[in-house]
């Protein structure tokens, strides 16, 4: 080997050691950085020319694991949305041991009714009956307002997610351009590719995506159903019109709520539809399905309760269209106007403690002309019989059949508790899968001990090449002295 060949070999070794040190230093510095992938430097022999050929920096990624992590993360995001909804609804309706649940309020009304029947001339007991009836009406109304709040929250979340998608997709398009420019200049694109992957992760959490690699290290994104999100510099346009206040009367089917359009085409937003699997479809499911069903269940119970007490056979002082103890916003309830009745239910102002407080009417009749026989329990007994009577109802959550008021309240609480339990189980399952796959991905991350060992090896290589250069220098000096 000639001295010049040896010198070139040693110099290339020094350069390779310097570049390798830089790569290992980046790995160590970013060991805890989320979304950072370990780098390695491609090195190969120059063959007959001698020395080391320095290639590009490679990001150590397992595409299969990365794809699995993204699928698990999108599913976890979706189940988190639905689980949060049912947890909050269950809190509103109450559980078995909740003293403020709708079912317990009905039990309290029953107890107050028994007490009033046993001593009908007691104003205190009639007052308590009035208060328990009002508490029951308020608990149903509060639950319905809770549904409305969650439905409007879902609407706001959809707006936020769509805006975030548009921003992330435009940023991803810009990142593709930056990577292309860096490659043309021969620069390392690893950092830019990390940023691009982070953007893809953010998009995938909202809408699960399929990734396609194009020429010049460009990335295209499509939904799992084949809807284009970004490809060749073309970014999809999203269209969604926010509704400032969502009411029970508004649905996507009657056109009063906006659906989603991508590039001018209407998209199926159901939880198993063309954008299903992420948080966006889950929010649409909460707004258009889960909350609508919850409203229907509450309306069914509220409407049934009102009808039981406005029946003229229960209180003979009532006319055919006179409101009973429970009312539709103070008036008579027409069961053809059931939608939203849970939000409108309230106690008759004539016997409400916050109203005229004429609680003697609970005993003598709401439309009685005056105070009657204080020992008469006929109407109070009729109230008790009305609660126990089997009425026919039909609701997805409460079932279809003949039920007493107590059974309906129990079915309501049981239904929401079951929905919450199932949602929690799905969340726990998706969380476990996501954590497990994410742990596998992290195992391929930066191992600081291994990187330090590599750094020590690079130091040895550097020293060896430096010693070779020193030896060549000494030889050259000796030759110069000859």
HELIX and SHEET records of a PDB file:
HELIX    1   1 UNK A    3  UNK A   29  1                                  27    
HELIX    2   2 UNK A   47  UNK A   49  5                                   3    
HELIX    3   3 UNK A   63  UNK A   93  1                                  31    
HELIX    4   4 UNK A  102  UNK A  118  1                                  17    
HELIX    5   5 UNK A  123  UNK A  184  1                                  62    
HELIX    6   6 UNK A  190  UNK A  206  1                                  17    
HELIX    7   7 UNK A  215  UNK A  217  5                                   3    
HELIX    8   8 UNK A  279  UNK A  285  1                                   7    
HELIX    9   9 UNK A  286  UNK A  290  3                                   5    
HELIX   10  10 UNK A  291  UNK A  309  1                                  19    
HELIX   11  11 UNK A  335  UNK A  337  5                                   3    
HELIX   12  12 UNK A  341  UNK A  344  1                                   4    
HELIX   13  13 UNK A  361  UNK A  364  1                                   4    
HELIX   14  14 UNK A  378  UNK A  388  1                                  11    
HELIX   15  15 UNK A  405  UNK A  443  1                                  39    
HELIX   16  16 UNK A  448  UNK A  481  1                                  34    
SHEET    1   A 2 UNK A  39  UNK A  45  0                                        
SHEET    2   A 2 UNK A  52  UNK A  59 -1                                        
SHEET    1   B 4 UNK A 209  UNK A 214  0                                        
SHEET    2   B 4 UNK A 218  UNK A 223 -1                                        
SHEET    3   B 4 UNK A 228  UNK A 231 -1                                        
SHEET    4   B 4 UNK A 234  UNK A 235 -1                                        
SHEET    1   C 3 UNK A 238  UNK A 239  0                                        
SHEET    2   C 3 UNK A 260  UNK A 262 -1                                        
SHEET    3   C 3 UNK A 265  UNK A 267 -1                                        
SHEET    1   D 2 UNK A 326  UNK A 328  0                                        
SHEET    2   D 2 UNK A 345  UNK A 347 -1                                        
SHEET    1   E 2 UNK A 391  UNK A 395  0                                        
SHEET    2   E 2 UNK A 399  UNK A 403 -1                                        
END                                                                             
